[in-house]
Amino acid sequence: MIKQTLIVAGGYGTRMSPANNTTRNKSLIEYAGQSMIGHLIDSLKEGGIERYVISSGYHNNKEIRRIVEKKNIDAFVVPVEGGFRKIPYYLQDLLDTRFMLVCGHQPLSADFVQKMLQQAETHKCVITAYDNLIHPFNKKRRLIYEGDSQSVKLRAINMEVEGIDKAHKYVRNPYVIGKNIVRLSKEEDFQWTFSHYVFEHWLSGGSLGVVEASMPPEFDYDEEFERTKSFLKSRAFKI
């Protein structure tokens, strides 16, 4: 069973305005009484995660450690530089054979975490699906999710080449992946996202679980942060 999460919480959040990102780190942005990573840890813990590996930056390591100490969890907090795709490789000695991978500013709910872990009991990899009508995705390259949890179908598209109706579902993080995915990423010099390697895993006949998200994906811009705040408020956090 999956009991460990790798939380990626470094970076500077430069695509957000200084007014919203006063800490220069999205994981430390506060709303509803605590930081984004604080909300995340609460949901992961309630959903069944017991052990944590957290990659910070050097600029926010002290503050992340302070938050983690207050949460009283089994965690390593390690400052790492080098980008999201390289972090699991750099921290592989601290990771289980399979683990959940999530960004430190990702809004989650305990029931979503439980569904991810349940899917991981029968599938090697698990990925998250979002509804484009509710949470529009601005990336040109995306993985489209079709079918259902009993008959998963994925296809990779380039929006500049292939048009697609706005009413579709796409997949991205959070993930449950294994060290085999991390090794593939390293062998190809970290040029692709983890979604790419999960897609390759599925194409080669590997088992894949998909959980349809009730929450928005991670945020990069101010307007995306607004939908995260709405989600947190709907989860009845104290404002």
N, C-alpha and C positions, 0 to 999 in steps of 0.2 A: 504494500500500500504506500501511496505517496504521503509522506509526512514532512517534507522539506520544501521550502520556497527560497529561490534566489530573487531578492529584490534589488533592482538596479536603480540607484538613487543619487547618482552623480550628476554631472552636467550643470549648465548655467541657465537653461531656459531662455535663450536669447531671442526667441521669436515672440515672446510675450513682452508687454509694456512694463517698464519699471514700476508703474503705479500698482500693478497686480503682482508683479514678481519682485517684491522688495528685498527678498532674501537671496536673489540670484540662484535659486534652485527650486524647481517646481515641487519637489517632495516636501519642502519646508513651508510652502504657502499655507496659511492658516485660514480655516473656515469652520464655522459651527463649533468653535471652542478648542480646536486643535489642528495640527498640521495634517497635510494630505497623507503622509506616511503613517501618522498616528491612526487615522481612520482606516487605512489599509491594513495595518497590523491587527487592529481590533477585529476586522472582518475575517482575516485569514485565521486568526486564533479561534474565533467562534466557529468557523467552517471546518476545523479539524487539523490545521497545520500546527506542528509541534516544534519544528526547528527552522532557523532562519540564517541565511547567509545574505548580508547586505553590503552591496558595493556603494561606497560613498565617493565623493571627490575629496581632494585634500582641503578644499575651501569650506566644506560643510561637515567634515568628519566629526568634529567635536560636538556639533549640535545633534547630528544623527545619533551619536552614542548617548547623549543625554536623554533623548526621547526613548531609545531602546532600553536603557537602564530603568526608566520609570515603568515600562511595560512588563518588566519581569519575565522575559522570554529567553529561551535558549538560542543565543544568536552570536554570530561573528559579524563585526562591522569592519570592513577592510577598505582603505582608500585605494582606488584603482583609476588609472588614466588610460585612455585608448579607444573609447567608443563602445556603444551598446553591444555590437556583434562580437567583440573580443572578450568581454567580461567573463562569460561562462568558461572560456578556455583558460583565462588567467587564474580563475578560482576553482578549477576542476578538482583539485585535491581536497577541497572542503565539501564537495558536492556528492550526493548519493548518485547511484547509477541512473536514476530517473528523478526528476524534480519539477516543481512548478516554477515558471519564469514570469515575472511581472514587474512593471515599472513602478517606482516608488510613489508616483502621483496618480496611479490608476484607481478610480473609484470602483469598489467591489461591494458585494453583499455576501453574507455568510451562506445563503442558499446557493448562490452561484459557485462559491468555492466548493461546497459539498457536491454539486453536480460535476464539477471538474474532476474531483477525486473519485467519484463513483465511475465516471467514464474511464478513468485511468486504471480501474481494476480489470477492465476487459480489453483495453486498447493501449498500444505502446505509446502513441502520441495523442494529445488532445489539443484542439485549437478552438478559438472563440469566433462565433459568427455574429455580425451586426447587420441590422436592417438599414439599408441606404436611404430609405424614405424618412426614417426617424433620425439617423445619425449620418448625414452625407459625408462621403469620403472624397478627399480632394486629390488623391494620388492617381496618376495615369495608369500605372501598372497595379493590378489587383488580382486577387484570387476570388473567384465567384463560387459561392456555396449554393448548390442545388440539391434536390432530393430531400432526404430527412435523416434522422439519426439512425434509422434502420438500413438506409441505403444512401450512404454518403457519396456525393458527386462534386468534384471540384474542377474548375478550369481556369487557366491563367489567361488573362486578356491584357491588351494594351489599348487604353481608351482612345489613343490617338489614331489607332488603326481600325479597331473594331468597336462600333457603337453598341451600346447596350441600354435597355430601358432603365429608367431611374429606379423602378421597383425591383430591386434585387438585393441579395445578401452577399456580403464579402467577409473574408476571414482575416484575422490578425491576432496579436497577443491579447490576453495572456495565453501561455502555452503550458502543456506538460510535455517535456521532451527528455531525451536521454543523452548520455555522453557520446553515443554514436553520432547524434546530430552535431554535437560540439566538435567532434573530430572532423566531420565532413566540412564544417565551416572553416576550420583551420587549414585543411588540405587545399581548399579553394581560396585561400588568402582572404577570408572574411568578406568576399565580394557580394554575397547575397544575404538577404534577411533570413531569419529562422523560418518564416512562412514558406520560403522557397524550398528549404530542406524537408520540411514537413510534407509539402506537396510531392517532392521526389520520393519520399518514404511511401506515400499513398500510391503513387504511380507504379511503384515496384511491388505492390501487393501488401504493403505493411498495413496493420490495423490502425484505424484513425477514428477517434471520437470527436464530435463537434457539439459544443454547448452554445445555444443561442442566448445572447446576452440580453438582460433587462436593463443593464447600465450602459452609459456611453463609453466609447473607447477613451484611451488616455488623451490628454489635451496638450496641444502645442501653442495655441493662440488664445487671445483674450476671449473671443466669442465661444471657443470650445470650453474654456473654463466656466463660462456661464451655465452650460448644460451640466457640467459636473456639479456645480453648486445646487442646481435644481434637483439633481439626483440625490445628493446628500440630504437636502431638505426633505425630500419625499420619503427618505428612510427614517425619518423621525428623530434625527439627531437634534440635540438641544441647540438652539440658535442664541 
